[in-house]
Amino acid sequence: MQRKNNRRGHGTGSLYERTYKDGRVAWYVKFYVGNRQVKRRLGLKRERGSRVGLTKKQAEEQAWAIRSEMSGMPDEKESLELEAVGDLFLAHVRDVLRRKESTVDDYRSILKHLNRFFSGKNMNGTSRDDVEQYIRLKSREGLMPNTVINHVNVLHGVFAFAHRRGLVQQNPVVGIDKPRVEINEDIRFLSFEELEKVIGKVPDDTFGQMERVLYRTAAMTGLRRGELLSLRWKDVDWS
């Protein structure tokens, strides 16, 4: 069931609510890009007193970001080059997915490598062989396997971004063989029993209450120290 929301932020398109069978309500936006109508689900509506979901203002901000992104899409008949779509992908990662600026900077740096290699090549004509050639080139240049894998993951993201928007027929990165990462045999992971013993040795004081949560989160997620220390309540998916 759809429920119109006549008041909306300037330039966001038609913002409306949709109620699911289980009673949940989600924000949607509808607008036109040229002659093409675009509809997007923005996320669940935040209920009064809840921290889950989007407020109306947040929904309007996301709708504006998506519309701005879509308005810059190349025409389907144009020759799509990775650099142009990569710029739109970066804007999507920054403005819609709300990734950290450091992550966006990492993607931007990787795209410089990808743009040089795929320059002048139509994305619709890019094949698995092209992707494998890139992997071999970067491996010969001395990049570590993990770094090459990061490059491949960003390339996959750009093609997936373009495919979801109907700009390319397929993603040539899907199923590609990635470089093998050698496992450091000096690294041994704790068993559940060993982890509980470590946590059991944490002092029962104010800092200990926080440290037990951090140690358990580190063991269960593999987050780095800086990532653990930067966690906030807003990072928890309560649903």
PAZAPA-4460 file (N, C-alpha, C; in steps of 0.05 Angstrom, whole numbers, plus 32768, in hexadecimal, padded with zeros to 4 digits):
% residues 239
    n_x    n_y    n_z   ca_x   ca_y   ca_z    c_x    c_y    c_z   seq   type   mol
   8011   7FE8   8000   8000   8000   8000   8012   8019   8000     1      M     A
   800B   802C   7FEF   801A   8044   7FED   800B   805B   7FF9     2      Q     A
   8019   806D   8007   800D   8084   8012   801D   809D   800A     3      R     A
   8010   80AF   7FFC   801E   80C7   7FF1   8027   80D9   8008     4      K     A
   803E   80E6   8003   8048   80FA   8016   804C   8113   8005     5      N     A
   8039   8125   8005   8039   813C   7FF3   8050   814F   7FF9     6      N     A
   8057   8153   8013   806C   8165   8019   8087   8157   8017     7      R     A
   8099   8162   8008   80B2   8155   8003   80C8   816A   8000     8      R     A
   80E1   8162   8003   80F7   8174   7FFF   80FA   817D   7FE3     9      G     A
   8103   8195   7FDE   8106   81A0   7FC3   8119   818F   7FB3    10      H     A
   810F   8187   7F9C   8120   8178   7F89   8124   815B   7F8F    11      G     A
   8115   8150   7FA3   8119   8134   7FA9   8108   8121   7F98    12      T     A
   80F4   812C   7F8A   80E1   811B   7F7C   80C9   8116   7F8D    13      G     A
   80BA   8101   7F86   80A1   80FB   7F95   80A8   80E7   7FAB    14      S     A
   80A8   80F1   7FC4   80AE   80E0   7FDB   8094   80D5   7FE6    15      L     A
   8093   80BA   7FEA   807B   80AE   7FF5   8081   8097   8006    16      Y     A
   806D   808D   8015   8070   8077   8028   8062   805E   801D    17      E     A
   806D   8047   8023   8060   802E   801C   805F   801C   8034    18      R     A
   8047   8012   803A   8043   8001   8051   8043   7FE4   8049    19      T     A
   8054   7FD4   8056   8056   7FB7   8050   8041   7FA7   8060    20      Y     A
   803E   7F8E   8058   802A   7F7D   8065   802F   7F7A   8083    21      K     A
   8048   7F7B   808B   804E   7F77   80A8   804C   7F91   80B8    22      D     A
   8042   7FA6   80AB   803E   7FBF   80B9   8055   7FD3   80B7    23      G     A
   806C   7FCB   80AD   8082   7FDD   80AB   807D   7FF1   8094    24      R     A
   8088   8009   8097   8084   801E   8084   80A0   8026   8079    25      V     A
   80A2   8029   805F   80BB   8031   8052   80B8   804A   8041    26      A     A
   80CE   8059   803F   80CE   8070   802E   80D6   8068   8012    27      W     A
   80C8   8074   7FFE   80CF   8070   7FE2   80D0   808B   7FD4    28      Y     A
   80DF   808C   7FBE   80DF   80A5   7FAE   80DA   809E   7F91    29      V     A
   80CD   80B0   7F83   80C7   80AC   7F66   80CD   80C6   7F58    30      K     A
   80DC   80C4   7F42   80E2   80DB   7F32   80E9   80D3   7F15    31      F     A
   80EC   80E6   7F04   80F2   80E0   7EE8   810E   80E9   7EE1    32      Y     A
   811C   80D9   7ED1   8136   80E0   7EC5   8131   80DF   7EA7    33      V     A
   812E   80F6   7E9B   8126   80F7   7E7F   8109   80EC   7E7D    34      G     A
   8106   80D8   7E6C   80EB   80CC   7E69   80E8   80B2   7E7A    35      N     A
   80FD   80AC   7E89   80FD   8093   7E99   80F5   8099   7EB6    36      R     A
   80E1   808A   7EC0   80D8   808D   7EDB   80EA   807B   7EED    37      Q     A
   80F3   8086   7F03   8104   8078   7F16   80F6   8076   7F31    38      V     A
   80F6   805E   7F3C   80EB   805A   7F57   8101   804D   7F68    39      K     A
   8104   8057   7F81   8118   804C   7F92   810D   804A   7FAF    40      R     A
   8114   8033   7FBC   810E   8030   7FD8   8124   803D   7FE8    41      R     A
   811E   804E   7FFB   8132   805D   800A   8138   804F   8025    42      L     A
   8124   8042   8031   8129   8035   804A   8110   8036   805B    43      G     A
   8110   8029   8072   80F9   8029   8084   80F5   8044   8090    44      L     A
   80DC   804B   8095   80D5   8064   80A2   80DA   8062   80C0    45      K     A
   80E6   8076   80CC   80EB   8075   80E9   80D1   807C   80F8    46      R     A
   80C9   806A   810A   80B1   806F   811A   80B8   8081   8132    47      E     A
   80A4   808E   813C   80A9   80A0   8153   80B5   8091   816B    48      R     A
   80CA   809C   8176   80D7   8090   818D   80EB   807A   8186    49      G     A
   80EE   8074   816C   8100   805F   8163   811A   806B   8158    50      S     A
   8130   805B   8158   8149   8063   814B   814D   8055   8131    51      R     A
   813B   8043   8129   813D   8033   8111   812F   8041   80FA    52      V     A
   813B   8042   80E3   812E   804D   80CB   8135   806A   80C6    53      G     A
   8129   8075   80B1   812F   8090   80A8   8119   80A4   80B0    54      L     A
   8122   80BB   80B9   810F   80D1   80BD   8108   80DC   80A2    55      T     A
   80F4   80ED   80A1   80EC   80F9   8087   8103   8109   807B    56      K     A
   8111   8118   808C   8127   8128   8082   813D   8117   8076    57      K     A
   8143   8100   8084   8158   80EE   807A   814F   80E1   805F    58      Q     A
   8135   80DB   805D   812A   80CF   8044   812D   80E3   802E    59      A     A
   8127   80FD   8034   8129   8112   801F   8146   8115   8016    60      E     A
   8159   8114   8029   8175   8116   8022   817E   80FF   8010    61      E     A
   8176   80E7   8016   817D   80D0   8006   8170   80D2   7FEA    62      Q     A
   8157   80DB   7FE9   8149   80DE   7FD0   8157   80F3   7FBE    63      A     A
   815F   8109   7FCB   816E   811D   7FBC   8188   8113   7FB0    64      W     A
   8197   8103   7FC1   81B0   80F8   7FB8   81AD   80E5   7FA1    65      A     A
   8198   80D4   7FA3   8193   80C0   7F8D   818B   80CF   7F74    66      I     A
   817A   80E3   7F76   8171   80F1   7F5E   8189   8100   7F51    67      R     A
   8199   810C   7F62   81B1   8119   7F57   81C3   8106   7F49    68      S     A
   81C6   80EF   7F54   81D7   80DA   7F48   81CC   80D1   7F2E    69      E     A
   81B2   80CB   7F2D   81A5   80C1   7F15   81A5   80D6   7EFE    70      M     A
   81A3   80F0   7F06   81A2   8104   7EF1   81BD   8106   7EE2    71      S     A
   81D2   80FC   7EEE   81EC   80FD   7EE1   81F3   80E3   7ED2    72      G     A
   81E0   80D1   7ED0   81E5   80B8   7EC2   81E9   80BC   7EA4    73      M     A
   81FD   80AE   7E99   8200   80B0   7E7B   81E8   80A3   7E6D    74      P     A
   81E3   80AC   7E55   81CF   80A0   7E44   81D6   8084   7E3E    75      D     A
   81C2   8072   7E3D   81C8   8056   7E38   81D6   8051   7E1D    76      E     A
   81D2   8063   7E0A   81DD   805F   7DEF   81FA   8069   7DEE    77      K     A
   8203   8078   7E03   821E   8082   7E02   8232   806B   7E07    78      E     A
   824B   8071   7DFF   8260   805E   7E05   8269   8062   7E22    79      S     A
   8263   804F   7E33   8268   8052   7E4F   8286   804C   7E55    80      L     A
   8293   805F   7E61   82AF   805B   7E6A   82AF   8059   7E88    81      E     A
   82C2   804A   7E92   82C3   8044   7EAF   82C7   805E   7EBF    82      L     A
   82D6   8071   7EB5   82DB   8089   7EC4   82C2   8099   7ECA    83      E     A
   82B0   809B   7EB6   8297   80AB   7EBA   8285   809D   7ECE    84      A     A
   8282   8082   7ECB   8271   8073   7EDE   827D   8072   7EF9    85      V     A
   8298   8070   7EFA   82A6   8070   7F13   82A1   8088   7F24    86      G     A
   82A0   80A0   7F17   829A   80B9   7F26   827E   80B7   7F32    87      D     A
   826B   80AD   7F23   8250   80AA   7F2E   824F   8096   7F45    88      L     A
   825F   8081   7F42   8260   806C   7F57   826C   8078   7F71    89      F     A
   8280   8089   7F6E   828C   8096   7F86   8278   80A8   7F94    90      L     A
   8268   80B7   7F84   8254   80C8   7F8F   823F   80B8   7F9E    91      A     A
   8238   80A1   7F92   8224   808F   7F9F   822F   8084   7FB9    92      H     A
   8248   807C   7FB9   8254   8071   7FD2   8255   8086   7FE8    93      V     A
   825B   809F   7FE0   825E   80B5   7FF3   8243   80BF   7FFC    94      R     A
   8230   80C5   7FEA   8218   80D3   7FF1   8200   80C1   7FF8    95      D     A
   81FF   80A9   7FEC   81E9   8097   7FF1   81F0   8082   8006    96      V     A
   8206   8074   8001   820F   8060   8014   821C   806B   802D    97      L     A
   8224   8085   802C   822F   8093   8042   8248   8086   804E    98      R     A
   8259   807D   803C   8273   8071   8045   8285   8086   8050    99      R     A
   8298   807E   8060   82AB   8091   806C   82BC   809E   8055   100      K     A
   82C5   80B6   805B   82D5   80C5   8047   82EF   80B6   8040   101      E     A
   82FA   80A8   8054   8312   8098   804F   830D   8081   803B   102      S     A
   82F5   8075   803D   82EE   8060   802B   82EA   806B   800F   103      T     A
   82DD   8082   800C   82DA   808F   7FF2   82F5   8096   7FE6   104      V     A
   8307   80A0   7FF6   8322   80A6   7FED   8330   808D   7FE2   105      D     A
   832D   8077   7FF1   8339   805D   7FE8   832E   8055   7FCD   106      D     A
   8314   8057   7FCA   8307   8050   7FB0   8311   8062   7F9A   107      Y     A
   8313   807C   7FA0   831C   808F   7F8C   8339   8089   7F82   108      R     A
   834A   8081   7F95   8365   807A   7F8E   8366   8061   7F7D   109      S     A
   8356   804D   7F83   8355   8034   7F74   834A   803A   7F58   110      I     A
   8336   804B   7F56   832A   8051   7F3C   833E   805F   7F29   111      L     A
   8352   806D   7F33   8367   8078   7F22   8376   8062   7F13   112      K     A
   837C   804C   7F21   8389   8035   7F14   8376   8029   7EFF   113      H     A
   835D   8025   7F07   834A   8018   7EF5   8345   8029   7EDC   114      L     A
   8343   8044   7EE0   833D   8055   7ECA   8353   8055   7EB5   115      N     A
   836C   8054   7EBF   8383   8054   7EAC   8383   803A   7E9B   116      R     A
   837C   8024   7EA7   837D   800B   7E99   8365   8009   7E85   117      F     A
   834D   8011   7E8E   8335   800D   7E7E   832E   8026   7E6E   118      F     A
   8340   8039   7E6C   833B   8052   7E5D   8335   804C   7E40   119      S     A
   831F   8059   7E36   8317   8056   7E1A   8308   803D   7E14   120      G     A
   8303   802C   7E28   82F5   8013   7E24   82D8   8015   7E2D   121      K     A
   82C5   800D   7E1D   82A9   800E   7E24   82A3   7FF8   7E39   122      N     A
   8296   8000   7E4F   8290   7FED   7E64   8280   7FD5   7E5A   123      M     A
   826E   7FDA   7E46   825F   7FC4   7E3B   8270   7FB1   7E2B   124      N     A
   8288   7FB9   7E24   829A   7FA7   7E15   82B0   7F9B   7E26   125      G     A
   82AF   7FA1   7E40   82C3   7F97   7E52   82BD   7F79   7E58   126      T     A
   82D2   7F69   7E56   82CE   7F4C   7E5A   82DD   7F42   7E72   127      S     A
   82D9   7F29   7E79   82E8   7F1C   7E8E   8306   7F1C   7E88   128      R     A
   830C   7F19   7E6F   8329   7F19   7E67   8336   7F34   7E6E   129      D     A
   8327   7F4A   7E6A   8331   7F64   7E71   8337   7F66   7E8E   130      D     A
   8324   7F5C   7E9E   8327   7F5D   7EBB   833F   7F4C   7EC4   131      V     A
   8342   7F35   7EB8   8359   7F23   7EBF   8373   7F30   7EB7   132      E     A
   8373   7F3E   7EA0   838C   7F4C   7E97   8394   7F61   7EAC   133      Q     A
   8380   7F6F   7EB6   8385   7F83   7ECB   8391   7F77   7EE4   134      Y     A
   8386   7F60   7EEC   8391   7F52   7F04   83AE   7F4A   7EFF   135      I     A
   83B3   7F3F   7EE8   83CF   7F36   7EE2   83E2   7F4E   7EE1   136      R     A
   83D9   7F65   7ED5   83EA   7F7C   7ED4   83F1   7F87   7EF0   137      L     A
   83DD   7F89   7F01   83E2   7F94   7F1C   83F3   7F81   7F2D   138      K     A
   83F0   7F67   7F28   8400   7F54   7F36   841D   7F56   7F2D   139      S     A
   8422   7F5A   7F13   843D   7F5D   7F09   844A   7F77   7F13   140      R     A
   8439   7F8B   7F18   8443   7FA5   7F22   844B   7FA3   7F3F   141      E     A
   8445   7F8D   7F4C   844D   7F89   7F67   8439   7F8F   7F7D   142      G     A
   8420   7F94   7F75   840B   7F99   7F89   8405   7F7F   7F98   143      L     A
   8401   7F82   7FB2   83FA   7F6B   7FC3   83DF   7F60   7FBB   144      M     A
   83DC   7F45   7FBE   83C2   7F38   7FB7   83AA   7F46   7FC3   145      P     A
   83AB   7F4E   7FDD   8395   7F5B   7FE9   838E   7F76   7FDB   146      N     A
   83A3   7F84   7FD3   839F   7F9E   7FC5   8391   7F99   7FAA   147      T     A
   839A   7F84   7F9B   838E   7F7E   7F81   8371   7F76   7F85   148      V     A
   836B   7F67   7F9A   8350   7F5F   7FA0   833F   7F78   7FA5   149      I     A
   8349   7F8B   7FB4   833B   7FA4   7FB9   8334   7FB2   7F9F   150      N     A
   8347   7FB2   7F8C   8342   7FBF   7F72   832B   7FB0   7F63   151      H     A
   832C   7F96   7F64   8318   7F86   7F57   82FC   7F8B   7F63   152      V     A
   82FC   7F8D   7F7E   82E2   7F92   7F8C   82D6   7FAD   7F84   153      N     A
   82E7   7FC2   7F81   82DD   7FDC   7F79   82D3   7FDA   7F5C   154      V     A
   82E1   7FCD   7F4B   82D8   7FC9   7F2F   82BD   7FBB   7F2E   155      L     A
   82BA   7FA6   7F3F   82A1   7F98   7F41   828B   7FAB   7F4A   156      H     A
   8291   7FBD   7F5D   827D   7FD0   7F67   8274   7FE3   7F51   157      G     A
   8287   7FED   7F41   827F   7FFF   7F2B   826D   7FF2   7F17   158      V     A
   8274   7FD9   7F0F   8264   7FCB   7EFC   8248   7FC4   7F07   159      F     A
   8248   7FBC   7F21   822E   7FB6   7F2E   821C   7FCF   7F2F   160      A     A
   8229   7FE5   7F35   821B   7FFF   7F36   820E   8005   7F1B   161      F     A
   821E   8002   7F05   8214   8007   7EEA   81FF   7FF3   7EE2   162      A     A
   8202   7FDA   7EEA   81EF   7FC5   7EE2   81D4   7FC9   7EEE   163      H     A
   81D4   7FD1   7F08   81BA   7FD6   7F16   81AB   7FED   7F09   164      R     A
   81B9   7FFE   7EFB   81AC   8015   7EED   81A8   8011   7ED0   165      R     A
   81AC   7FF8   7EC7   81A7   7FF1   7EAB   81BB   7FFC   7E97   166      G     A
   81D2   8004   7EA0   81E6   8010   7E8E   81F8   7FFB   7E81   167      L     A
   81FB   7FE4   7E8E   820B   7FCE   7E82   81FB   7FB5   7E83   168      V     A
   8200   7FA3   7E71   81F1   7F8A   7E6F   81FA   7F75   7E84   169      Q     A
   8214   7F76   7E8B   821E   7F62   7E9E   8236   7F6D   7EAD   170      Q     A
   823D   7F5F   7EC2   8254   7F67   7ED2   826A   7F52   7ECE   171      N     A
   827F   7F59   7EBF   8294   7F46   7EB8   82A6   7F3E   7ED0   172      P     A
   82A2   7F4B   7EE6   82B3   7F45   7EFE   82A7   7F2E   7F0E   173      V     A
   828D   7F28   7F0A   8280   7F13   7F19   828E   7EF8   7F14   174      V     A
   8295   7EEB   7F29   82A1   7ED0   7F27   82BE   7ED0   7F1E   175      G     A
   82CB   7EE7   7F1D   82E7   7EE9   7F14   82F9   7EDC   7F29   176      I     A
   830E   7ECF   7F20   8321   7EC3   7F33   8333   7ED9   7F3E   177      D     A
   8334   7EDC   7F58   8345   7EF1   7F65   835F   7EE5   7F6E   178      K     A
   8374   7EF6   7F72   838D   7EEB   7F7B   838B   7EDD   7F96   179      P     A
   839A   7EC9   7F99   839A   7EB9   7FB2   83AA   7EC7   7FC7   180      R     A
   839E   7ECA   7FDF   83AC   7ED8   7FF5   83B8   7EC2   8007   181      V     A
   83D3   7EC4   800B   83E0   7EB1   801C   83D9   7EB6   8039   182      E     A
   83D3   7EA1   8047   83CC   7EA2   8063   83E5   7EA2   8074   183      I     A
   83E7   7EB5   8086   83FE   7EB6   8098   83FA   7EA1   80AE   184      N     A
   840A   7E8C   80AD   8407   7E76   80C0   840E   7E7E   80DD   185      E     A
   841B   7E95   80E1   8421   7E9E   80FC   8408   7EAA   810A   186      D     A
   83F3   7EAF   80FA   83DB   7EBA   8106   83C8   7EA3   810C   187      I     A
   83BF   7EA2   8126   83AD   7E8D   812E   8395   7E9A   813B   188      R     A
   837D   7E93   8133   8365   7E9E   813F   835D   7E90   8158   189      F     A
   8352   7E9F   816B   8349   7E94   8184   8330   7E83   8180   190      L     A
   832F   7E6E   8190   8316   7E5E   8190   8302   7E6D   81A2   191      S     A
   82E9   7E64   81A1   82D5   7E70   81B3   82DC   7E6E   81D0   192      F     A
   82E7   7E56   81D7   82EF   7E52   81F3   8305   7E65   81FC   193      E     A
   8319   7E68   81EA   832F   7E7A   81F0   8326   7E97   81F2   194      E     A
   8314   7E9F   81E0   8309   7EBA   81E1   82FB   7EBF   81FB   195      L     A
   82EB   7EAC   8205   82DD   7EAF   821E   82F1   7EB2   8236   196      E     A
   8308   7EA4   8234   831C   7EA6   8249   8328   7EC1   8249   197      K     A
   832E   7ECC   8231   8339   7EE8   822F   8325   7EFC   823B   198      V     A
   830C   7EFA   8233   82F8   7F0C   823D   82F4   7F09   825C   199      I     A
   82F7   7EF1   8265   82F4   7EEC   8282   830A   7EF9   8292   200      G     A
   8321   7EFF   8286   8337   7F0C   8294   8336   7F2A   8295   201      K     A
   8322   7F35   8287   831F   7F53   8286   8315   7F5C   82A1   202      V     A
   8322   7F71   82AD   831A   7F7B   82C7   82FC   7F84   82C7   203      P     A
   82EF   7F80   82DE   82D3   7F86   82E0   82D0   7FA3   82EA   204      D     A
   82D8   7FB6   82D9   82D5   7FD2   82DF   82C8   7FE1   82C8   205      D     A
   82C7   7FFB   82C9   82BA   800B   82B4   82C5   8005   8299   206      T     A
   82E0   8006   8296   82EC   8001   827D   82E9   7FE4   8274   207      F     A
   82E8   7FD2   8287   82E5   7FB6   8281   82CB   7FB0   8273   208      G     A
   82B6   7FBE   827B   829C   7FBA   826E   829D   7FC0   8250   209      Q     A
   82AC   7FD5   8249   82AF   7FDC   822D   82C2   7FC9   821F   210      M     A
   82D8   7FC2   822D   82EC   7FB1   8220   82E1   7F95   8219   211      E     A
   82D0   7F8A   822A   82C5   7F70   8224   82B5   7F71   820A   212      R     A
   82A6   7F86   8206   8296   7F89   81ED   82A9   7F8C   81D5   213      V     A
   82BE   7F9C   81D9   82D1   7FA1   81C3   82DF   7F87   81BB   214      L     A
   82E8   7F78   81CE   82F6   7F5F   81C8   82E4   7F4B   81BA   215      Y     A
   82CC   7F49   81C3   82B9   7F36   81B7   82B2   7F40   819A   216      R     A
   82AE   7F5A   8197   82A8   7F64   817C   82C0   7F60   8169   217      T     A
   82D8   7F65   8173   82F0   7F61   8163   82F2   7F44   815A   218      A     A
   82ED   7F31   816C   82EF   7F15   8165   82DA   7F0C   8151   219      A     A
   82C2   7F17   8154   82AB   7F0E   8143   82AA   7F1C   8128   220      M     A
   82B7   7F33   8126   82B5   7F43   810D   82CF   7F46   80FE   221      T     A
   82E6   7F45   810C   82FF   7F49   80FE   8305   7F67   80FA   222      G     A
   82F7   7F78   8107   82FC   7F95   8104   8317   7F9C   810F   223      L     A
   8324   7FB1   8103   833D   7FBB   810D   8339   7FCC   8126   224      R     A
   834F   7FD2   8134   834D   7FE2   814C   8340   7FFD   8148   225      R     A
   8349   800B   8133   833D   8025   812D   8320   8024   8127   226      G     A
   8318   800E   8118   82FC   800B   8111   82EB   8005   812A   227      E     A
   82F6   7FF5   813C   82E8   7FEF   8155   82E4   8008   8166   228      L     A
   82F9   8018   8168   82F7   802F   817A   82E5   8045   816E   229      L     A
   82E0   8044   8154   82CF   8059   8147   82B2   8051   8147   230      S     A
   82AB   8039   8150   828F   8030   8150   827E   8042   8162   231      L     A
   8266   8047   8159   8252   8057   8168   8238   8048   8169   232      R     A
   8226   8051   817A   820C   8043   817C   81FD   8044   8162   233      W     A
   8201   8059   8152   81F2   805B   8138   81FB   8045   8125   234      K     A
   8212   8038   812A   821C   8023   8118   820E   8009   811D   235      D     A
   81FF   8007   8132   81F1   7FED   8139   81D7   7FEB   8129   236      V     A
   81D4   7FD5   811C   81BB   7FCF   810D   81A8   7FC1   8121   237      D     A
   8197   7FD1   812D   8186   7FC7   8143   8171   7FB3   8139   238      W     A
   816A   7FB4   811F   8156   7FA2   8114   8162   7F87   810F   239      S     A
***
